[in-house]
Amino acid sequence: MKNSKFLMPMLAFVMAVGMAFANTANDQASAWINLNGVATQLSSDPCQPQGNFNCKVIFEEDEQEEIFEVYTDQSLQTLKRSPINNPYVVPGMPQ
């Protein structure tokens, strides 16, 4: 009984510390578009990995329905790949 009164809080503390470092989420999207000559990062990455086609996006609120090619980084040198040829629809407008 004495051991469990000491061991249980210690075990909970160790687990809490371990879980604090377990989050490996990457909040930054690795998707960029060329918006009027300026590299602009998308808020999320709509492209599915791999494929034979260049990934493209279209913004659902864009009246001109302009299609943007998606790049892997800010340098706009390497196009992202996609398994489908149709552009992905992204919510909002390009900013």
Order of alpha helices (4+ residues) and beta strands (2+ residues): alpha-beta-beta-beta-beta-beta-beta-beta
